[in-house]
């Protein structure tokens, strides 16, 4: 099962490397990783998506909590949370496919952010499943490029 782990860590050189090293050293895979500064300039928020059973995720959380740079660890999947992912997709569009592609964009509340002669660049934001469903709804031969941000999220309080 996929789990979303959110960390607050010191905004210092090497902190990301130490977290990634922990995953690598223990053979855990990171499916997605996002990192950005927070409203406190001394802290960054890192959101990691990893796959494993409850025992593995519990072990990961405990190991992360021991790292010197880590201020707080939260398993978002274990609590009510809000998660979002963004995808930018470059799609080949022509007169025969435009109506169908427009329908999919509208269905998934997408936004066309760039139009050229034969392509759309489309933005879709939502839970990872929504992003994946949008990509699956478009003919794979029409997709020219995909850039996903990875998940970010916060606990509901």
RASULUR-V262879 format. One record per helix or strand of 2 or more residues. SS is the DSSP state (H for helix, E for strand). FROM is the first residue (numbers start at 1). TO is the last residue. If there is no record, write none. Layout:
<<SS:FROM:TO> <SS:FROM:TO>>
This chain:
<<E:2:10> <H:15:25> <E:30:37> <E:43:51> <H:54:66> <E:70:75> <H:76:78> <E:81:92> <H:98:107> <E:111:115> <E:119:126> <H:128:137> <H:140:142> <E:143:148> <E:152:155>>
